[in-house]
Amino acid sequence: MKEYESIGRYISYLYRMGQCYINRRLEPFCIGSGQFAFLMVLYMEDGISQEELSERILVDKATTGRAIKKLVEEGYVVRHRDPKDKRSYQIYLTPKANSLKSTIFEILKEWNELLLNGIDEPERDCGLGMIKKMVANVTTSKKSST
């Protein structure tokens, strides 16, 4: 790799381009890339706590709070106190959010197809494996430094 090239630079570029793509595609629904990830997690497991959402998306509680507030305002989720822990909220999708599920998954599929265009299956597997290792490296490093 050339001295001035950085994997982080390319990952950052892909991240920003992905955010722009998702924002543009979801704009008609008043959903931004900041809320997209939360909906994706809730589509997989509706009714989890705000704290669990933060942990799964790897963001702080304040970021989760802002995203959930926006989704509540737009009518995509509702918050209910956890009956087992009155300090905690469980987040549930509304029928409005569920009606967009196939659209949102289609947008994600299209973005993945754009990213992976011209890349064969072994290269995809290798690339995904490397990215997962990078995430594990950073996650492990973050835990040991706190």
BELNORBEL-V787749 format. One record per backbone hydrogen bond with DSSP energy under -0.5 kcal/mol. CO is the residue of the C=O (numbers start at 1). NH is the residue of the N-H. If there is no record, write none. Layout:
BEGIN
co=(CO,CO)
nh=(NH,NH)
END
This chain:
BEGIN
co=(2,6,7,8,9,10,11,12,13,14,15,16,17,18,19,20,21,22,23,26,26,27,32,32,33,35,36,37,38,39,40,41,41,45,48,49,50,51,52,53,54,54,60,61,62,63,64,65,66,67,68,69,70,71,71,72,76,78,80,81,82,85,85,88,89,90,91,92,94,95,96,97,98,100,101,102,103,104,105,106,107,108,109,110,111,112,113,114,116,118,120,121,122,123,124,125,126,127,128,129,130,131,132,133,134,135,136,137,138,139,140,141,142,143)
nh=(5,10,11,12,13,14,15,16,17,18,19,20,21,22,23,24,25,26,27,29,31,30,35,36,37,39,40,41,42,43,44,44,45,48,91,53,54,55,56,57,58,59,64,65,66,67,68,69,70,71,72,73,74,76,77,75,94,92,90,83,85,82,88,82,50,80,47,78,98,99,100,100,101,104,105,106,107,108,109,110,111,112,113,114,115,116,117,117,119,120,124,125,126,127,128,129,130,131,132,133,134,135,136,137,138,139,140,141,142,143,144,145,146,146)
END
